Amino acid sequence: MESKDALDPQRKNEELRSFLFLTAVMVPVLSVIVVGGYGFLVWMYQLVSGPPSH
């Protein structure tokens, strides 16, 4: 039991760093990739099919 208690602060610190990395780095990067990819797909579609018409 002692080794588990000794690892708790270290594990808590590691989980906090992982959470901050995911929220501050990965979510914005993935958002930019998704939005940019969608914009690229629309752009390529319009190059092939022409601009939208009424």
C-alpha distance matrix in Angstrom:
0.0 3.8 5.6 5.3 6.5 8.8 10.3 11.2 14.4 15.4 15.1 16.9 19.5 20.0 20.5 22.9 24.9 25.1 26.4 28.9 30.1 30.7 32.5 34.4 35.3 35.0 36.5 39.6 40.1 40.0 42.2 44.8 44.7 45.2 48.0 49.7 49.6 51.2 53.8 54.5 55.0 57.4 59.3 59.6 60.7 63.3 64.6 65.2 66.5 68.0 67.4 66.9 70.1 71.0
3.8 0.0 3.8 5.4 5.2 6.2 8.8 10.2 12.7 13.8 14.3 16.1 18.3 19.1 20.2 22.3 24.0 24.7 26.2 28.3 29.5 30.5 32.3 33.9 34.8 34.9 36.6 39.4 40.0 40.2 42.5 44.8 44.9 45.7 48.4 49.8 50.0 51.7 54.2 54.9 55.5 58.0 59.7 60.1 61.4 63.9 65.1 65.9 67.3 68.7 68.0 67.6 70.9 71.9
5.6 3.8 0.0 3.8 5.4 5.0 6.3 8.9 11.4 11.5 11.9 14.4 16.3 16.5 17.9 20.3 21.6 22.1 24.0 26.1 26.9 28.0 30.1 31.6 32.2 32.2 34.1 37.0 37.2 37.4 39.9 42.2 42.0 43.0 45.8 47.1 47.1 49.1 51.5 52.0 52.7 55.3 56.8 57.2 58.6 61.1 62.1 63.0 64.5 65.9 65.3 65.1 68.5 69.6
5.3 5.4 3.8 0.0 3.8 5.4 5.3 6.5 9.9 10.4 9.8 12.0 14.5 14.7 15.4 17.9 19.6 19.9 21.4 23.8 24.8 25.6 27.5 29.3 30.1 29.9 31.5 34.5 35.0 35.0 37.3 39.8 39.7 40.4 43.2 44.7 44.7 46.4 49.0 49.6 50.2 52.7 54.4 54.8 56.1 58.6 59.8 60.6 61.9 63.4 62.7 62.3 65.6 66.6
6.5 5.2 5.4 3.8 0.0 3.8 5.5 5.4 8.1 9.8 10.1 11.3 13.7 14.9 15.6 17.4 19.5 20.3 21.5 23.5 25.1 26.1 27.5 29.2 30.4 30.6 32.0 34.9 35.7 35.9 38.0 40.4 40.7 41.5 44.0 45.6 45.9 47.5 49.9 50.8 51.5 53.8 55.5 56.2 57.4 59.8 61.1 62.0 63.3 64.5 63.7 63.2 66.5 67.4
8.8 6.2 5.0 5.4 3.8 0.0 3.8 5.7 7.0 7.9 9.4 11.1 12.5 13.7 15.3 17.0 18.4 19.6 21.3 22.9 24.2 25.6 27.3 28.5 29.5 30.0 31.8 34.4 35.0 35.5 37.8 39.9 40.2 41.3 43.8 45.1 45.5 47.4 49.6 50.3 51.3 53.7 55.1 55.8 57.3 59.6 60.7 61.8 63.2 64.4 63.6 63.4 66.7 67.8
10.3 8.8 6.3 5.3 5.5 3.8 0.0 3.8 5.7 5.3 5.9 8.4 9.9 10.4 12.0 14.1 15.3 16.2 18.0 19.9 20.9 22.2 24.1 25.4 26.2 26.5 28.4 31.0 31.5 31.9 34.3 36.4 36.6 37.7 40.2 41.5 41.8 43.8 46.0 46.7 47.6 50.0 51.5 52.1 53.6 55.9 57.0 58.0 59.5 60.7 60.0 59.8 63.2 64.3
11.2 10.2 8.9 6.5 5.4 5.7 3.8 0.0 3.8 5.5 5.1 5.9 8.5 9.7 10.3 12.1 14.1 15.1 16.1 18.2 19.7 20.8 22.2 23.8 25.1 25.4 26.8 29.5 30.4 30.7 32.8 35.1 35.6 36.4 38.8 40.4 40.8 42.5 44.8 45.7 46.6 48.8 50.4 51.2 52.5 54.8 56.0 57.1 58.4 59.5 58.6 58.2 61.5 62.4
14.4 12.7 11.4 9.9 8.1 7.0 5.7 3.8 0.0 3.8 5.5 5.0 6.1 8.6 9.8 10.5 12.3 14.2 15.2 16.5 18.3 19.9 21.1 22.1 23.6 24.4 25.9 28.3 29.3 30.1 32.0 34.1 34.8 35.9 38.1 39.5 40.3 42.1 44.1 45.0 46.2 48.3 49.8 50.7 52.2 54.3 55.5 56.8 58.2 59.1 58.0 57.7 61.1 62.0
15.4 13.8 11.5 10.4 9.8 7.9 5.3 5.5 3.8 0.0 3.8 5.4 5.1 6.2 8.6 9.9 10.7 12.3 14.2 15.4 16.5 18.4 20.1 20.9 21.8 22.6 24.6 26.9 27.4 28.3 30.5 32.4 32.9 34.2 36.6 37.7 38.4 40.4 42.4 43.1 44.3 46.6 47.9 48.7 50.3 52.5 53.5 54.8 56.3 57.3 56.4 56.4 59.8 61.0
15.1 14.3 11.9 9.8 10.1 9.4 5.9 5.1 5.5 3.8 0.0 3.8 5.4 5.0 6.1 8.5 9.8 10.4 12.1 14.2 15.2 16.3 18.2 19.7 20.5 20.7 22.5 25.2 25.7 26.2 28.4 30.6 30.9 31.9 34.4 35.8 36.2 38.1 40.3 41.0 42.0 44.3 45.8 46.5 48.0 50.3 51.4 52.5 53.9 55.0 54.2 54.0 57.4 58.5
16.9 16.1 14.4 12.0 11.3 11.1 8.4 5.9 5.0 5.4 3.8 0.0 3.8 5.4 5.1 6.2 8.7 9.8 10.5 12.3 14.2 15.3 16.5 18.0 19.5 20.0 21.2 23.8 24.9 25.5 27.3 29.6 30.3 31.2 33.4 35.0 35.7 37.3 39.4 40.5 41.5 43.5 45.1 46.1 47.5 49.6 50.9 52.2 53.4 54.3 53.2 52.9 56.2 57.1
19.5 18.3 16.3 14.5 13.7 12.5 9.9 8.5 6.1 5.1 5.4 3.8 0.0 3.8 5.5 5.1 6.3 8.6 9.9 10.6 12.3 14.3 15.4 16.2 17.5 18.6 20.3 22.4 23.4 24.4 26.3 28.2 29.1 30.4 32.4 33.7 34.7 36.5 38.3 39.3 40.7 42.7 44.0 45.1 46.7 48.6 49.8 51.2 52.6 53.4 52.3 52.2 55.6 56.6
20.0 19.1 16.5 14.7 14.9 13.7 10.4 9.7 8.6 6.2 5.0 5.4 3.8 0.0 3.8 5.4 5.2 6.1 8.6 9.9 10.5 12.3 14.3 15.2 15.8 16.4 18.5 20.9 21.3 22.1 24.4 26.3 26.7 28.1 30.4 31.5 32.2 34.2 36.2 36.9 38.2 40.4 41.7 42.5 44.2 46.3 47.3 48.7 50.2 51.1 50.2 50.2 53.7 54.9
20.5 20.2 17.9 15.4 15.6 15.3 12.0 10.3 9.8 8.6 6.1 5.1 5.5 3.8 0.0 3.8 5.5 5.0 6.1 8.6 9.8 10.5 12.2 14.0 15.0 15.1 16.5 19.3 20.1 20.5 22.5 24.8 25.3 26.2 28.6 30.1 30.7 32.4 34.5 35.5 36.5 38.6 40.2 41.1 42.5 44.6 45.9 47.1 48.4 49.4 48.4 48.1 51.5 52.5
22.9 22.3 20.3 17.9 17.4 17.0 14.1 12.1 10.5 9.9 8.5 6.2 5.1 5.4 3.8 0.0 3.8 5.4 5.1 6.2 8.5 9.9 10.6 11.8 13.6 14.5 15.6 17.9 19.3 20.1 21.7 23.8 24.9 25.9 27.8 29.4 30.4 32.0 33.8 35.0 36.3 38.2 39.6 40.9 42.3 44.2 45.5 47.0 48.2 48.9 47.7 47.5 50.7 51.7
24.9 24.0 21.6 19.6 19.5 18.4 15.3 14.1 12.3 10.7 9.8 8.7 6.3 5.2 5.5 3.8 0.0 3.8 5.4 5.1 6.1 8.6 10.0 10.3 11.3 12.6 14.5 16.4 17.2 18.5 20.4 22.1 23.0 24.5 26.5 27.6 28.7 30.6 32.3 33.2 34.7 36.8 37.9 39.0 40.8 42.6 43.7 45.3 46.7 47.4 46.3 46.3 49.8 51.0
25.1 24.7 22.1 19.9 20.3 19.6 16.2 15.1 14.2 12.3 10.4 9.8 8.6 6.1 5.0 5.4 3.8 0.0 3.8 5.5 5.1 6.2 8.6 9.9 10.3 10.4 12.4 14.9 15.4 16.0 18.3 20.3 20.7 22.0 24.3 25.5 26.2 28.2 30.1 30.9 32.2 34.4 35.7 36.6 38.2 40.3 41.4 42.7 44.2 45.0 44.1 44.1 47.5 48.8
26.4 26.2 24.0 21.4 21.5 21.3 18.0 16.1 15.2 14.2 12.1 10.5 9.9 8.6 6.1 5.1 5.4 3.8 0.0 3.8 5.4 5.2 6.1 8.4 9.8 10.0 10.8 13.5 14.8 15.3 16.8 19.2 20.1 20.9 22.9 24.6 25.5 27.0 29.0 30.2 31.4 33.2 34.8 36.0 37.3 39.3 40.7 42.1 43.2 44.0 42.8 42.5 45.8 46.9
28.9 28.3 26.1 23.8 23.5 22.9 19.9 18.2 16.5 15.4 14.2 12.3 10.6 9.9 8.6 6.2 5.1 5.5 3.8 0.0 3.8 5.5 5.2 5.7 7.8 9.4 10.3 12.0 13.6 14.9 16.2 18.1 19.5 20.7 22.3 23.7 25.1 26.7 28.2 29.5 31.1 32.8 34.0 35.5 37.1 38.7 40.0 41.7 43.0 43.4 42.1 42.0 45.3 46.4
30.1 29.5 26.9 24.8 25.1 24.2 20.9 19.7 18.3 16.5 15.2 14.2 12.3 10.5 9.8 8.5 6.1 5.1 5.4 3.8 0.0 3.8 5.6 5.4 5.4 6.7 8.9 10.6 11.1 12.6 14.6 16.1 17.0 18.7 20.6 21.5 22.7 24.8 26.3 27.2 28.8 30.8 31.9 33.1 34.9 36.7 37.7 39.4 40.8 41.4 40.3 40.5 43.9 45.3
30.7 30.5 28.0 25.6 26.1 25.6 22.2 20.8 19.9 18.4 16.3 15.3 14.3 12.3 10.5 9.9 8.6 6.2 5.2 5.5 3.8 0.0 3.8 5.8 5.6 4.8 6.2 9.0 9.8 10.2 12.2 14.4 15.0 16.1 18.2 19.7 20.5 22.3 24.1 25.2 26.5 28.4 29.8 31.0 32.5 34.4 35.7 37.1 38.4 39.2 38.1 38.0 41.4 42.7
32.5 32.3 30.1 27.5 27.5 27.3 24.1 22.2 21.1 20.1 18.2 16.5 15.4 14.3 12.2 10.6 10.0 8.6 6.1 5.2 5.6 3.8 0.0 3.8 5.9 6.2 5.5 7.7 9.9 10.6 11.4 13.7 15.3 16.0 17.4 19.3 20.7 21.9 23.5 25.1 26.5 28.0 29.5 31.1 32.4 34.0 35.5 37.2 38.2 38.7 37.3 37.0 40.3 41.3
34.4 33.9 31.6 29.3 29.2 28.5 25.4 23.8 22.1 20.9 19.7 18.0 16.2 15.2 14.0 11.8 10.3 9.9 8.4 5.7 5.4 5.8 3.8 0.0 3.8 6.4 6.7 6.9 9.0 11.0 11.6 13.0 15.0 16.5 17.5 18.7 20.6 22.2 23.3 24.7 26.6 28.1 29.1 30.8 32.5 33.8 35.1 37.1 38.3 38.5 37.0 37.1 40.4 41.6
35.3 34.8 32.2 30.1 30.4 29.5 26.2 25.1 23.6 21.8 20.5 19.5 17.5 15.8 15.0 13.6 11.3 10.3 9.8 7.8 5.4 5.6 5.9 3.8 0.0 3.8 5.8 5.8 6.2 8.7 10.3 11.1 12.4 14.5 15.9 16.6 18.2 20.3 21.4 22.4 24.4 26.2 27.0 28.4 30.3 31.9 32.8 34.7 36.2 36.6 35.4 35.8 39.2 40.7
35.0 34.9 32.2 29.9 30.6 30.0 26.5 25.4 24.4 22.6 20.7 20.0 18.6 16.4 15.1 14.5 12.6 10.4 10.0 9.4 6.7 4.8 6.2 6.4 3.8 0.0 3.8 5.6 5.1 6.0 8.4 10.0 10.4 12.1 14.2 15.1 16.1 18.2 19.8 20.7 22.2 24.2 25.4 26.5 28.2 30.1 31.1 32.7 34.2 34.8 33.9 34.1 37.6 39.1
36.5 36.6 34.1 31.5 32.0 31.8 28.4 26.8 25.9 24.6 22.5 21.2 20.3 18.5 16.5 15.6 14.5 12.4 10.8 10.3 8.9 6.2 5.5 6.7 5.8 3.8 0.0 3.8 5.5 5.2 6.0 8.7 9.9 10.5 12.2 14.0 15.1 16.5 18.2 19.7 21.0 22.6 24.1 25.6 26.9 28.6 30.1 31.7 32.7 33.3 32.1 31.9 35.3 36.5
39.6 39.4 37.0 34.5 34.9 34.4 31.0 29.5 28.3 26.9 25.2 23.8 22.4 20.9 19.3 17.9 16.4 14.9 13.5 12.0 10.6 9.0 7.7 6.9 5.8 5.6 3.8 0.0 3.8 5.5 5.0 6.2 8.6 9.9 10.6 11.9 14.0 15.4 16.4 18.0 19.9 21.2 22.2 24.0 25.6 27.0 28.3 30.3 31.4 31.6 30.2 30.3 33.7 35.0
40.1 40.0 37.2 35.0 35.7 35.0 31.5 30.4 29.3 27.4 25.7 24.9 23.4 21.3 20.1 19.3 17.2 15.4 14.8 13.6 11.1 9.8 9.9 9.0 6.2 5.1 5.5 3.8 0.0 3.8 5.4 5.2 6.3 8.7 10.1 10.5 12.0 14.3 15.4 16.2 18.2 20.1 20.8 22.2 24.1 25.7 26.6 28.5 30.0 30.4 29.4 29.9 33.5 35.2
40.0 40.2 37.4 35.0 35.9 35.5 31.9 30.7 30.1 28.3 26.2 25.5 24.4 22.1 20.5 20.1 18.5 16.0 15.3 14.9 12.6 10.2 10.6 11.0 8.7 6.0 5.2 5.5 3.8 0.0 3.8 5.5 5.0 6.1 8.6 9.7 10.3 12.2 14.1 15.0 16.3 18.3 19.7 20.8 22.3 24.2 25.4 26.9 28.2 29.0 28.1 28.3 31.9 33.5
42.2 42.5 39.9 37.3 38.0 37.8 34.3 32.8 32.0 30.5 28.4 27.3 26.3 24.4 22.5 21.7 20.4 18.3 16.8 16.2 14.6 12.2 11.4 11.6 10.3 8.4 6.0 5.0 5.4 3.8 0.0 3.8 5.4 5.2 6.1 8.3 9.8 10.7 12.2 14.0 15.4 16.7 18.2 19.9 21.1 22.7 24.3 26.0 26.9 27.3 26.0 25.9 29.4 30.8
44.8 44.8 42.2 39.8 40.4 39.9 36.4 35.1 34.1 32.4 30.6 29.6 28.2 26.3 24.8 23.8 22.1 20.3 19.2 18.1 16.1 14.4 13.7 13.0 11.1 10.0 8.7 6.2 5.2 5.5 3.8 0.0 3.8 5.5 5.3 5.8 8.2 9.9 10.4 11.8 14.0 15.3 16.1 17.9 19.7 20.9 22.1 24.2 25.4 25.6 24.4 24.8 28.3 30.0
44.7 44.9 42.0 39.7 40.7 40.2 36.6 35.6 34.8 32.9 30.9 30.3 29.1 26.7 25.3 24.9 23.0 20.7 20.1 19.5 17.0 15.0 15.3 15.0 12.4 10.4 9.9 8.6 6.3 5.0 5.4 3.8 0.0 3.8 5.6 5.1 5.8 8.5 9.8 10.2 12.0 14.1 15.0 16.1 18.0 19.8 20.7 22.4 23.9 24.5 23.9 24.4 28.1 30.1
45.2 45.7 43.0 40.4 41.5 41.3 37.7 36.4 35.9 34.2 31.9 31.2 30.4 28.1 26.2 25.9 24.5 22.0 20.9 20.7 18.7 16.1 16.0 16.5 14.5 12.1 10.5 9.9 8.7 6.1 5.2 5.5 3.8 0.0 3.8 5.5 5.1 6.2 8.6 9.8 10.6 12.4 14.2 15.3 16.4 18.4 20.0 21.3 22.3 23.2 22.3 22.4 25.9 27.7
48.0 48.4 45.8 43.2 44.0 43.8 40.2 38.8 38.1 36.6 34.4 33.4 32.4 30.4 28.6 27.8 26.5 24.3 22.9 22.3 20.6 18.2 17.4 17.5 15.9 14.2 12.2 10.6 10.1 8.6 6.1 5.3 5.6 3.8 0.0 3.8 5.4 5.2 6.2 8.6 9.9 10.7 12.3 14.3 15.3 16.6 18.4 20.2 21.0 21.2 19.9 19.9 23.5 25.1
49.7 49.8 47.1 44.7 45.6 45.1 41.5 40.4 39.5 37.7 35.8 35.0 33.7 31.5 30.1 29.4 27.6 25.5 24.6 23.7 21.5 19.7 19.3 18.7 16.6 15.1 14.0 11.9 10.5 9.7 8.3 5.8 5.1 5.5 3.8 0.0 3.8 5.4 5.1 6.1 8.6 9.9 10.4 12.2 14.1 15.3 16.4 18.5 19.8 20.0 19.0 19.8 23.5 25.6
49.6 50.0 47.1 44.7 45.9 45.5 41.8 40.8 40.3 38.4 36.2 35.7 34.7 32.2 30.7 30.4 28.7 26.2 25.5 25.1 22.7 20.5 20.7 20.6 18.2 16.1 15.1 14.0 12.0 10.3 9.8 8.2 5.8 5.1 5.4 3.8 0.0 3.8 5.4 5.0 6.2 8.7 9.8 10.5 12.2 14.2 15.2 16.7 18.1 19.0 18.6 19.3 23.1 25.3
51.2 51.7 49.1 46.4 47.5 47.4 43.8 42.5 42.1 40.4 38.1 37.3 36.5 34.2 32.4 32.0 30.6 28.2 27.0 26.7 24.8 22.3 21.9 22.2 20.3 18.2 16.5 15.4 14.3 12.2 10.7 9.9 8.5 6.2 5.2 5.4 3.8 0.0 3.8 5.4 5.1 6.3 8.6 9.9 10.5 12.3 14.2 15.5 16.3 17.0 16.3 16.4 20.0 22.1
53.8 54.2 51.5 49.0 49.9 49.6 46.0 44.8 44.1 42.4 40.3 39.4 38.3 36.2 34.5 33.8 32.3 30.1 29.0 28.2 26.3 24.1 23.5 23.3 21.4 19.8 18.2 16.4 15.4 14.1 12.2 10.4 9.8 8.6 6.2 5.1 5.4 3.8 0.0 3.8 5.4 5.2 6.1 8.6 9.8 10.6 12.3 14.4 15.2 15.2 14.1 14.7 18.4 20.7
54.5 54.9 52.0 49.6 50.8 50.3 46.7 45.7 45.0 43.1 41.0 40.5 39.3 36.9 35.5 35.0 33.2 30.9 30.2 29.5 27.2 25.2 25.1 24.7 22.4 20.7 19.7 18.0 16.2 15.0 14.0 11.8 10.2 9.8 8.6 6.1 5.0 5.4 3.8 0.0 3.8 5.5 5.0 6.1 8.5 9.8 10.5 12.5 14.1 14.5 14.3 15.7 19.5 22.2
55.0 55.5 52.7 50.2 51.5 51.3 47.6 46.6 46.2 44.3 42.0 41.5 40.7 38.2 36.5 36.3 34.7 32.2 31.4 31.1 28.8 26.5 26.5 26.6 24.4 22.2 21.0 19.9 18.2 16.3 15.4 14.0 12.0 10.6 9.9 8.6 6.2 5.1 5.4 3.8 0.0 3.8 5.4 5.2 6.0 8.6 9.8 10.7 12.0 13.3 13.5 14.3 18.0 20.7
57.4 58.0 55.3 52.7 53.8 53.7 50.0 48.8 48.3 46.6 44.3 43.5 42.7 40.4 38.6 38.2 36.8 34.4 33.2 32.8 30.8 28.4 28.0 28.1 26.2 24.2 22.6 21.2 20.1 18.3 16.7 15.3 14.1 12.4 10.7 9.9 8.7 6.3 5.2 5.5 3.8 0.0 3.8 5.5 5.0 6.1 8.6 10.0 10.3 10.8 10.2 10.8 14.5 17.1
59.3 59.7 56.8 54.4 55.5 55.1 51.5 50.4 49.8 47.9 45.8 45.1 44.0 41.7 40.2 39.6 37.9 35.7 34.8 34.0 31.9 29.8 29.5 29.1 27.0 25.4 24.1 22.2 20.8 19.7 18.2 16.1 15.0 14.2 12.3 10.4 9.8 8.6 6.1 5.0 5.4 3.8 0.0 3.8 5.4 5.2 6.2 8.8 10.0 9.7 9.5 11.3 15.0 18.0
59.6 60.1 57.2 54.8 56.2 55.8 52.1 51.2 50.7 48.7 46.5 46.1 45.1 42.5 41.1 40.9 39.0 36.6 36.0 35.5 33.1 31.0 31.1 30.8 28.4 26.5 25.6 24.0 22.2 20.8 19.9 17.9 16.1 15.3 14.3 12.2 10.5 9.9 8.6 6.1 5.2 5.5 3.8 0.0 3.8 5.4 5.0 6.4 8.7 9.6 10.7 12.8 16.3 19.6
60.7 61.4 58.6 56.1 57.4 57.3 53.6 52.5 52.2 50.3 48.0 47.5 46.7 44.2 42.5 42.3 40.8 38.2 37.3 37.1 34.9 32.5 32.4 32.5 30.3 28.2 26.9 25.6 24.1 22.3 21.1 19.7 18.0 16.4 15.3 14.1 12.2 10.5 9.8 8.5 6.0 5.0 5.4 3.8 0.0 3.8 5.4 5.3 6.0 7.7 9.0 10.2 13.7 16.8
63.3 63.9 61.1 58.6 59.8 59.6 55.9 54.8 54.3 52.5 50.3 49.6 48.6 46.3 44.6 44.2 42.6 40.3 39.3 38.7 36.7 34.4 34.0 33.8 31.9 30.1 28.6 27.0 25.7 24.2 22.7 20.9 19.8 18.4 16.6 15.3 14.2 12.3 10.6 9.8 8.6 6.1 5.2 5.4 3.8 0.0 3.8 5.3 5.1 4.8 5.4 7.6 11.0 14.4
64.6 65.1 62.1 59.8 61.1 60.7 57.0 56.0 55.5 53.5 51.4 50.9 49.8 47.3 45.9 45.5 43.7 41.4 40.7 40.0 37.7 35.7 35.5 35.1 32.8 31.1 30.1 28.3 26.6 25.4 24.3 22.1 20.7 20.0 18.4 16.4 15.2 14.2 12.3 10.5 9.8 8.6 6.2 5.0 5.4 3.8 0.0 3.8 5.9 5.6 7.6 10.7 13.7 17.3
65.2 65.9 63.0 60.6 62.0 61.8 58.0 57.1 56.8 54.8 52.5 52.2 51.2 48.7 47.1 47.0 45.3 42.7 42.1 41.7 39.4 37.1 37.2 37.1 34.7 32.7 31.7 30.3 28.5 26.9 26.0 24.2 22.4 21.3 20.2 18.5 16.7 15.5 14.4 12.5 10.7 10.0 8.8 6.4 5.3 5.3 3.8 0.0 3.8 5.9 9.0 11.4 14.0 17.6
66.5 67.3 64.5 61.9 63.3 63.2 59.5 58.4 58.2 56.3 53.9 53.4 52.6 50.2 48.4 48.2 46.7 44.2 43.2 43.0 40.8 38.4 38.2 38.3 36.2 34.2 32.7 31.4 30.0 28.2 26.9 25.4 23.9 22.3 21.0 19.8 18.1 16.3 15.2 14.1 12.0 10.3 10.0 8.7 6.0 5.1 5.9 3.8 0.0 3.8 6.9 8.4 10.6 14.2
68.0 68.7 65.9 63.4 64.5 64.4 60.7 59.5 59.1 57.3 55.0 54.3 53.4 51.1 49.4 48.9 47.4 45.0 44.0 43.4 41.4 39.2 38.7 38.5 36.6 34.8 33.3 31.6 30.4 29.0 27.3 25.6 24.5 23.2 21.2 20.0 19.0 17.0 15.2 14.5 13.3 10.8 9.7 9.6 7.7 4.8 5.6 5.9 3.8 0.0 3.8 6.6 8.7 12.5
67.4 68.0 65.3 62.7 63.7 63.6 60.0 58.6 58.0 56.4 54.2 53.2 52.3 50.2 48.4 47.7 46.3 44.1 42.8 42.1 40.3 38.1 37.3 37.0 35.4 33.9 32.1 30.2 29.4 28.1 26.0 24.4 23.9 22.3 19.9 19.0 18.6 16.3 14.1 14.3 13.5 10.2 9.5 10.7 9.0 5.4 7.6 9.0 6.9 3.8 0.0 3.8 6.4 10.0
66.9 67.6 65.1 62.3 63.2 63.4 59.8 58.2 57.7 56.4 54.0 52.9 52.2 50.2 48.1 47.5 46.3 44.1 42.5 42.0 40.5 38.0 37.0 37.1 35.8 34.1 31.9 30.3 29.9 28.3 25.9 24.8 24.4 22.4 19.9 19.8 19.3 16.4 14.7 15.7 14.3 10.8 11.3 12.8 10.2 7.6 10.7 11.4 8.4 6.6 3.8 0.0 3.8 6.9
70.1 70.9 68.5 65.6 66.5 66.7 63.2 61.5 61.1 59.8 57.4 56.2 55.6 53.7 51.5 50.7 49.8 47.5 45.8 45.3 43.9 41.4 40.3 40.4 39.2 37.6 35.3 33.7 33.5 31.9 29.4 28.3 28.1 25.9 23.5 23.5 23.1 20.0 18.4 19.5 18.0 14.5 15.0 16.3 13.7 11.0 13.7 14.0 10.6 8.7 6.4 3.8 0.0 3.8
71.0 71.9 69.6 66.6 67.4 67.8 64.3 62.4 62.0 61.0 58.5 57.1 56.6 54.9 52.5 51.7 51.0 48.8 46.9 46.4 45.3 42.7 41.3 41.6 40.7 39.1 36.5 35.0 35.2 33.5 30.8 30.0 30.1 27.7 25.1 25.6 25.3 22.1 20.7 22.2 20.7 17.1 18.0 19.6 16.8 14.4 17.3 17.6 14.2 12.5 10.0 6.9 3.8 0.0
